Amino acid sequence: MQSHGRQLAVSDKKQGFLIFLRRICIYFLKGPLYNEISFPYISTRFSIKENEIYYLRRWTLMDDKDFLLIKTLYEEQNITHTAKKLFISQPAISDRLKRLEAEFGCQLFIRQPRGILFTSQGEMLVQYVNEADERYQKIRSALAKPVGKAFGSLSIACSNVFAKYHMPSLLSEFKKKYPAIDISLKSGFSTNRYKDFLEGRFHVCIIRGEHNWSEHKKRLLRDPLCVFSRDPIDLKKLPHLPFVHYITDPALQLVMDDWWYAHYKEPPRITIETDAMDTCLKMVRQGLGVTILSKSCGQEMPELSMTALTTQRGTPLLRDTWMYYRKNYQLVESSKLFVDFMNQKFGIKE
């Protein structure tokens, strides 16, 4: 008995919820918000008692056949003529018109012996149908034909150094050629930006260091690592000089650590740490110590002394910058144009 009582309670709650849902639906279909809402993606049946009449409504989305039917019927103002023009039986048209009225919850048509008239709501439906059809045709035309003017969006992940010292001039030139392409540029440590790229957040990734990327990658440039100081120094004395440490990308830090301990037994005498590249160089300019950065970083402070680092074999210690992009990059016009632009600027052949 208790189990049966619980089942009845659950059933009553479910029935009450359905009644509440019906009333909400009636309110939106009949109320002042009717013209502001979009038709729901729901396929369900429910009965509504209103003025002692039960209406059975099925909510569906109008398709292209409905659009053509409404437009033709509005032009012909006659079901018989519409049926002949569309090669549809008159009963099929009449049935569809009734279903549309049930769907929208209002009278759309006034049947007459020799024709059909549209109510105010029907006129509104025709207006929406024409607007929707016009937009659809524009979309078809735009997608079917290649546009003469490049547009779209382009998202680029970039290392801090390349973003600061190379991207401004590159993007200035690129935007002159393609002003309608909107660009989103996010800079940061190469390791973090590469991770974002792998997660699909960017079209193109320009970072330091080579990764095992199976699709497309191109080396853009090779940047020597240098010791920056206010005055010329002797590298043999480097471990004894105050060192301004720039907190850099872990991968680059590993390269610098390998170089350091291949040449010196003592660790660097770090007196200041900073995560801001400009601040690091300004401290060096003030004589607070020396630092190790890529040669590109000294472009805005030519007064600083730069001493290039070399490997134990005597070759320059280089930090490579790579551009990564996907094998289907041609499908996104903005991505293709940017990759082609960068290949041309850096003399890269496909």
Secondary structure, DSSP 8 states (H G I E B T S, - for coil): -HHHHHHHHHHHHHHHHHHHHHHHHHHHHHSTTGGGS---S---EEEEEETTEEEEEE-----HHHHHHHHHHHHH--HHHHHHHHT--HHHHHHHHHHHHHHHTS--EEEETTEEEE-HHHHHHHHHHHHHHHHHHHHHHHHHS--SS--EEEEEEEEHHHHHHTHHHHHHHHHHH-TTEEEEEEEE-HHHHHHHHHTT--SEEEEES----SSEEEEEEEEEEEEEESS---GGGGGGSEEEEE---HHHHHHHHHHHHHH-SS--EEEEEES-HHHHHHHHHTTS-BEEEEGGGGTT-TTSEEEE-B-TTS-B-EEEEEEEE-TTGGGSHHHHHHHHHHHHHTT---
